[in-house]
Amino acid sequence: MIDFNPLSLFQTKGKIKKVFREAKASYLKRIRFAVGMFYFGMGLSFATWASRIPDIKTALHLTEGDLGSILFALPVGQLIIMPFSGKMVTKFGSHRILVFSLIMYVLCLVNLGLATTALQLSLGLFLFGIFGNLANIAVNTQGVYTEVLFKKTIMSAFHGMWSFAGFTGALVGLGMLALNLTPLHHFIIVGVVVLLMVAFNFKFLVRAKEKIKNKTESKKRFTKPDSALLWLGVIGFCSMASEGVMFDWSGVYFKDIVQAPGPLVVLGYTSFMITMASGRFLGDGLINKFGRERVMQISGVMISAGLFTAVFLPYIVPCTIAFMAVGLGVATIVPTVYSMAGKNPTVPPGEALTIVSSVSFLGFLMGPPIIGHIAQNFGLQFSFAFIGIFGVLIAFMVSKIRTT
């Protein structure tokens, strides 16, 4: 006689369901890790190039004016490919475009180390910008897809990986300089590391491919994008303009206005970078708890408060705290804007991200030059106060769009 316990059947089913849930959770974590590594690889590649700019400038005997003109080739490449990035991601899939573009991005990095003339460096940076923008649109599309799988906001943490890669790239650059390695050898070593990241993680990218139903609909979407995307783009513009100003002018502000002694000149930039990176890793939790609208509005206020504090209290301690506030302010805005754009119901993620990032990126390009021209005519403090208005505008514009 068989002793059968009917409860054992339900217990077995429960155990099987638990195993499947655990397996699913583990696989989702692996996907998140893989996408994060692509963000890290992009940030590491860019930081690696940036860390050796002074050495390449010396090797090619470039003046400051020459270098400034050459560096402009990178954003030109980014702007030229922007109208096509979203369409390529939509047509071929973000997972394919991301792998292809990051591999090419790394090859372009190595190519920069081979440049022996200003023209070669300019062409190399132009290509570096093209594949950098392709990778940017594709990786943020992957970030949007991964958020959908997790059903919660995780985009800020992905951008935090990019910021963390910037620190890592700077530290590695110092190490390579200590070892007296040439930029080419440095770029090759980092390139191999990034390619290994691609090899170990590309299988875990989200394989999603969105198609537009017909050409008429595609044309309509391109010529008349959702107004919400334009609002998001303007918010991104204000945030990236503030971010670009901190990247390019924080050191000058500490030197000329704060008059910080010696090594303390870099204190403003360093404090900004630390809080921006930290804010991105903490931002998702805050957004999930308090909501996008409240976090973005507070972030905008922090940008304005930080910049105005630096203007009215131009001393080391207040300015350091002020720049930390700006770092926290800009930390979550662009990741949140990209996350919202990628979930727009009327436009495929790749194309929506292209629209928003195109407008946003203009802020990063135009912010620093605007500061320079205003500073030349009215002083650097006045120019920082002008950019400080952007934070208030962000807080106001958030109410014009749906943030849920």
C-alpha positions as CSV (number, residue, x, y, z in Angstrom):
1,M,0.0,0.0,0.0
2,I,1.4,3.4,-1.0
3,D,1.3,6.1,1.6
4,F,0.4,9.2,-0.4
5,N,0.3,12.6,1.1
6,P,-1.6,15.1,-1.1
7,L,0.1,18.0,0.6
8,S,3.4,16.8,-0.8
9,L,2.3,17.6,-4.3
10,F,1.6,21.2,-3.4
11,Q,4.8,21.4,-1.5
12,T,6.7,20.2,-4.5
13,K,5.0,22.7,-6.8
14,G,5.8,25.4,-4.3
15,K,9.5,24.4,-4.3
16,I,9.6,24.4,-8.1
17,K,8.0,27.9,-8.2
18,K,10.6,29.1,-5.7
19,V,13.4,27.7,-7.8
20,F,12.1,29.4,-10.9
21,R,11.7,32.7,-9.1
22,E,15.2,32.5,-7.8
23,A,16.5,31.6,-11.2
24,K,14.6,34.5,-12.8
25,A,15.9,36.9,-10.2
26,S,19.5,35.7,-10.7
27,Y,19.2,36.1,-14.5
28,L,17.7,39.6,-14.2
29,K,20.7,40.6,-12.0
30,R,23.0,39.2,-14.6
31,I,21.3,41.3,-17.3
32,R,21.6,44.4,-15.1
33,F,25.3,43.7,-14.4
34,A,26.0,43.2,-18.2
35,V,24.3,46.5,-19.1
36,G,26.1,48.2,-16.3
37,M,29.4,46.9,-17.7
38,F,28.7,48.5,-21.0
39,Y,28.1,51.8,-19.3
40,F,31.4,51.3,-17.5
41,G,33.2,50.4,-20.7
42,M,32.0,53.6,-22.4
43,G,33.0,55.8,-19.5
44,L,36.4,54.1,-19.1
45,S,37.2,54.6,-22.8
46,F,36.3,58.3,-22.7
47,A,38.2,58.9,-19.4
48,T,41.2,57.1,-20.8
49,W,41.4,59.4,-23.8
50,A,40.8,62.5,-21.6
51,S,43.6,61.5,-19.2
52,R,46.2,61.6,-21.9
53,I,45.2,64.8,-23.7
54,P,48.1,66.8,-22.2
55,D,50.6,64.2,-23.4
56,I,49.2,64.0,-26.9
57,K,49.2,67.8,-27.0
58,T,52.9,67.9,-26.1
59,A,53.8,65.0,-28.5
60,L,52.1,66.8,-31.5
61,H,53.5,70.2,-30.5
62,L,50.0,71.8,-30.4
63,T,49.1,75.2,-29.0
64,E,46.1,75.7,-26.7
65,G,44.3,77.2,-29.7
66,D,45.2,74.3,-31.9
67,L,44.0,71.8,-29.3
68,G,40.8,73.6,-28.8
69,S,40.0,73.5,-32.5
70,I,40.9,69.8,-32.8
71,L,38.8,68.8,-29.8
72,F,35.8,70.3,-31.4
73,A,35.9,67.5,-34.0
74,L,34.5,65.1,-31.3
75,P,31.2,66.9,-30.8
76,V,30.9,67.5,-34.5
77,G,31.0,63.7,-35.1
78,Q,28.4,63.2,-32.4
79,L,26.1,65.8,-33.9
80,I,26.3,64.5,-37.4
81,I,25.4,61.0,-36.5
82,M,22.5,62.0,-34.1
83,P,19.8,62.1,-36.7
84,F,20.6,58.5,-37.7
85,S,21.4,56.9,-34.3
86,G,17.8,56.3,-33.2
87,K,16.8,54.9,-36.6
88,M,19.7,52.5,-36.6
89,V,18.9,51.3,-33.0
90,T,15.2,50.9,-33.9
91,K,15.9,49.0,-37.2
92,F,18.8,46.7,-36.0
93,G,18.2,46.4,-32.3
94,S,20.0,48.2,-29.5
95,H,21.9,45.1,-28.5
96,R,23.5,44.7,-31.9
97,I,24.3,48.4,-32.3
98,L,25.7,48.6,-28.8
99,V,28.2,45.7,-29.3
100,F,29.2,47.0,-32.8
101,S,29.6,50.7,-31.7
102,L,31.5,49.9,-28.5
103,I,34.0,47.7,-30.3
104,M,34.5,50.5,-32.9
105,Y,34.7,53.1,-30.1
106,V,37.6,51.1,-28.6
107,L,39.3,50.8,-32.0
108,C,38.9,54.5,-32.5
109,L,40.5,55.0,-29.0
110,V,43.6,53.0,-30.1
111,N,43.6,54.9,-33.3
112,L,44.0,58.2,-31.4
113,G,47.2,56.9,-29.9
114,L,48.5,56.4,-33.4
115,A,48.0,60.0,-34.5
116,T,51.1,61.8,-35.5
117,T,49.6,64.9,-37.0
118,A,46.8,67.4,-36.1
119,L,44.8,66.2,-39.1
120,Q,45.0,62.6,-38.1
121,L,44.0,63.4,-34.5
122,S,41.0,65.5,-35.8
123,L,39.8,62.7,-38.0
124,G,40.2,60.2,-35.2
125,L,38.2,62.3,-32.8
126,F,35.5,62.8,-35.4
127,L,35.1,59.0,-35.7
128,F,35.4,58.7,-31.9
129,G,32.4,61.1,-31.6
130,I,30.3,59.1,-34.2
131,F,30.7,55.8,-32.5
132,G,30.4,57.3,-29.0
133,N,27.0,58.7,-29.9
134,L,25.8,55.4,-31.4
135,A,26.9,53.6,-28.3
136,N,25.3,56.3,-26.1
137,I,21.9,55.9,-27.7
138,A,22.1,52.1,-27.7
139,V,23.2,51.7,-24.1
140,N,20.5,54.1,-22.8
141,T,18.0,52.1,-24.8
142,Q,19.3,49.0,-23.1
143,G,18.9,50.8,-19.8
144,V,15.3,51.5,-20.5
145,Y,14.6,47.9,-21.5
146,T,16.3,46.7,-18.3
147,E,14.2,49.1,-16.2
148,V,11.1,47.6,-17.7
149,L,12.2,44.1,-16.6
150,F,12.9,45.3,-13.0
151,K,9.7,47.4,-12.9
152,K,11.5,50.1,-11.0
153,T,13.9,53.0,-11.7
154,I,17.5,51.9,-12.0
155,M,18.8,54.3,-14.7
156,S,20.6,56.6,-12.3
157,A,22.8,53.7,-11.1
158,F,23.7,52.9,-14.7
159,H,24.8,56.5,-15.2
160,G,26.6,56.1,-11.9
161,M,28.7,53.3,-13.5
162,W,29.7,55.8,-16.2
163,S,30.8,58.3,-13.6
164,F,32.6,55.7,-11.6
165,A,34.4,54.6,-14.8
166,G,35.6,58.3,-15.1
167,F,37.3,58.0,-11.7
168,T,38.8,54.7,-12.6
169,G,40.1,56.0,-15.9
170,A,41.7,58.9,-14.3
171,L,43.4,56.7,-11.7
172,V,44.6,54.3,-14.4
173,G,45.9,57.2,-16.4
174,L,48.0,58.3,-13.4
175,G,49.3,54.8,-13.1
176,M,50.2,54.6,-16.8
177,L,52.1,57.9,-16.5
178,A,54.0,56.6,-13.5
179,L,55.1,53.6,-15.6
180,N,56.1,56.0,-18.4
181,L,53.8,54.2,-20.9
182,T,52.9,56.0,-24.1
183,P,49.3,56.9,-24.9
184,L,49.2,54.2,-27.5
185,H,50.2,51.4,-25.1
186,H,47.8,52.9,-22.5
187,F,45.0,52.9,-25.0
188,I,45.7,49.3,-26.2
189,I,45.7,48.0,-22.6
190,V,42.4,49.7,-21.8
191,G,41.0,48.6,-25.2
192,V,41.7,45.0,-24.5
193,V,40.0,45.3,-21.1
194,V,36.9,46.8,-22.6
195,L,36.8,44.2,-25.4
196,L,36.9,41.5,-22.7
197,M,33.9,43.2,-21.0
198,V,32.0,43.0,-24.3
199,A,32.9,39.4,-24.8
200,F,31.8,38.3,-21.3
201,N,28.6,40.3,-21.3
202,F,27.1,40.8,-24.8
203,K,25.0,37.6,-24.5
204,F,23.1,39.0,-21.6
205,L,21.9,42.2,-23.3
206,V,18.2,42.6,-23.8
207,R,17.3,41.4,-27.3
208,A,14.5,43.8,-28.1
209,K,13.8,45.2,-31.6
210,E,11.0,47.7,-32.2
211,K,9.6,48.4,-35.6
212,I,7.5,51.3,-36.9
213,K,4.4,50.1,-38.6
214,N,4.7,52.2,-41.8
215,K,6.7,54.9,-43.4
216,T,3.9,57.5,-43.0
217,E,3.9,57.0,-39.3
218,S,7.7,57.1,-39.2
219,K,7.8,60.4,-41.1
220,K,5.1,61.9,-38.9
221,R,6.9,60.9,-35.7
222,F,10.2,62.4,-37.0
223,T,8.7,65.7,-38.1
224,K,6.4,66.2,-35.2
225,P,7.7,64.5,-32.0
226,D,5.7,64.3,-28.9
227,S,5.7,67.6,-27.0
228,A,6.7,65.8,-23.8
229,L,9.9,64.8,-25.5
230,L,10.7,68.4,-26.3
231,W,10.1,69.4,-22.7
232,L,12.3,66.5,-21.5
233,G,15.0,67.7,-24.0
234,V,14.9,71.3,-22.6
235,I,15.2,70.0,-19.0
236,G,18.1,67.9,-20.2
237,F,19.6,71.0,-21.9
238,C,19.5,73.0,-18.6
239,S,21.0,70.2,-16.6
240,M,23.8,69.4,-19.1
241,A,24.6,73.1,-19.5
242,S,25.1,73.3,-15.7
243,E,27.1,70.0,-15.8
244,G,29.3,71.2,-18.7
245,V,30.0,74.5,-16.9
246,M,31.2,72.6,-13.8
247,F,33.4,70.4,-15.9
248,D,35.1,73.2,-17.8
249,W,34.9,76.2,-15.5
250,S,34.9,75.0,-11.8
251,G,38.7,74.9,-11.7
252,V,38.9,78.4,-13.2
253,Y,36.3,79.7,-10.7
254,F,38.3,78.3,-7.8
255,K,41.5,79.8,-9.2
256,D,40.3,83.3,-10.2
257,I,37.3,84.0,-8.0
258,V,37.9,81.9,-4.9
259,Q,41.7,82.3,-5.2
260,A,42.3,78.9,-3.8
261,P,46.0,78.2,-3.1
262,G,48.0,75.6,-5.1
263,P,46.5,72.1,-5.2
264,L,43.2,73.3,-3.7
265,V,42.3,74.7,-7.1
266,V,40.9,71.2,-8.1
267,L,38.8,71.0,-4.9
268,G,35.7,72.4,-6.6
269,Y,35.8,70.0,-9.5
270,T,36.6,67.0,-7.3
271,S,33.8,67.8,-4.8
272,F,31.3,68.2,-7.7
273,M,32.4,64.8,-9.3
274,I,32.2,62.9,-6.0
275,T,28.7,64.0,-5.2
276,M,27.5,63.6,-8.8
277,A,28.7,60.0,-8.9
278,S,27.3,59.3,-5.4
279,G,24.0,60.9,-6.2
280,R,23.6,58.7,-9.2
281,F,24.0,55.5,-7.1
282,L,21.6,56.8,-4.5
283,G,19.2,58.5,-6.9
284,D,17.1,55.4,-7.9
285,G,16.2,54.7,-4.3
286,L,15.0,58.3,-3.8
287,I,13.0,58.3,-7.0
288,N,11.3,55.0,-6.1
289,K,10.5,56.4,-2.7
290,F,9.5,60.0,-3.4
291,G,8.7,60.0,-7.1
292,R,10.3,61.5,-10.2
293,E,8.6,64.9,-10.0
294,R,9.6,65.7,-6.4
295,V,13.2,64.5,-6.9
296,M,13.7,66.4,-10.1
297,Q,12.2,69.6,-8.7
298,I,14.5,69.4,-5.6
299,S,17.4,68.7,-7.9
300,G,16.7,71.8,-9.9
301,V,16.5,73.9,-6.7
302,M,19.9,72.4,-5.5
303,I,21.6,73.4,-8.8
304,S,20.4,77.0,-8.4
305,A,21.1,77.1,-4.7
306,G,24.6,75.8,-5.3
307,L,25.5,78.2,-8.1
308,F,24.1,81.2,-6.3
309,T,25.9,80.3,-3.1
310,A,29.2,80.1,-5.0
311,V,28.4,83.6,-6.5
312,F,27.5,85.3,-3.2
313,L,30.0,83.5,-0.9
314,P,33.2,83.1,-3.0
315,Y,35.3,81.4,-0.3
316,I,36.8,77.9,-0.2
317,V,34.4,76.2,2.3
318,P,31.1,77.7,1.1
319,C,32.1,77.1,-2.6
320,T,33.1,73.6,-2.0
321,I,29.8,72.8,-0.3
322,A,28.0,74.7,-3.1
323,F,29.7,72.7,-5.8
324,M,28.8,69.5,-3.9
325,A,25.1,70.7,-4.0
326,V,25.4,71.2,-7.8
327,G,26.8,67.7,-8.2
328,L,23.9,66.2,-6.3
329,G,21.5,68.4,-8.3
330,V,22.6,67.2,-11.8
331,A,23.1,63.6,-10.7
332,T,19.7,62.2,-11.4
333,I,18.2,64.7,-13.9
334,V,19.6,63.4,-17.2
335,P,19.2,59.7,-16.2
336,T,15.6,60.4,-15.3
337,V,15.0,62.3,-18.5
338,Y,16.4,59.5,-20.6
339,S,14.3,56.9,-18.6
340,M,11.1,58.8,-19.2
341,A,11.9,59.4,-22.9
342,G,12.6,55.7,-23.5
343,K,9.2,54.9,-22.2
344,N,7.3,57.3,-24.4
345,P,4.2,55.5,-25.7
346,T,4.3,57.1,-29.2
347,V,7.9,56.9,-30.3
348,P,10.3,53.9,-30.2
349,P,13.0,54.1,-27.4
350,G,15.9,54.6,-29.7
351,E,14.3,57.5,-31.6
352,A,12.9,59.1,-28.5
353,L,16.3,59.0,-26.8
354,T,17.8,60.6,-30.0
355,I,15.4,63.5,-29.9
356,V,15.9,64.2,-26.2
357,S,19.7,63.6,-26.2
358,S,20.1,65.9,-29.2
359,V,18.5,68.8,-27.4
360,S,20.2,68.0,-24.1
361,F,23.6,67.6,-25.6
362,L,23.4,71.1,-27.1
363,G,23.4,72.3,-23.5
364,F,26.7,70.5,-22.8
365,L,28.2,72.1,-26.0
366,M,26.8,75.6,-25.6
367,G,27.0,76.0,-21.8
368,P,30.8,76.4,-21.5
369,P,31.2,78.8,-24.4
370,I,28.3,80.9,-23.2
371,I,30.0,81.1,-19.8
372,G,33.1,82.3,-21.5
373,H,31.5,85.1,-23.5
374,I,29.4,86.3,-20.5
375,A,32.4,86.2,-18.2
376,Q,34.4,88.3,-20.7
377,N,31.8,91.0,-20.7
378,F,30.3,90.9,-17.2
379,G,32.6,88.7,-15.1
380,L,32.7,85.0,-14.1
381,Q,30.5,85.4,-11.1
382,F,27.7,86.9,-13.2
383,S,28.0,84.1,-15.7
384,F,27.6,81.5,-12.9
385,A,24.6,83.3,-11.7
386,F,23.1,83.2,-15.2
387,I,23.5,79.4,-15.4
388,G,22.1,79.2,-11.9
389,I,18.7,80.3,-13.3
390,F,18.6,77.0,-15.2
391,G,18.0,75.1,-12.0
392,V,14.9,77.1,-11.3
393,L,13.7,76.5,-14.8
394,I,14.1,72.8,-14.4
395,A,11.9,72.8,-11.2
396,F,9.3,74.8,-13.1
397,M,9.3,72.7,-16.3
398,V,9.0,69.4,-14.5
399,S,5.4,70.4,-13.7
400,K,4.7,70.6,-17.5
401,I,5.2,67.0,-18.2
402,R,3.9,63.7,-16.9
403,T,6.5,62.2,-14.6
404,T,4.8,59.0,-13.5
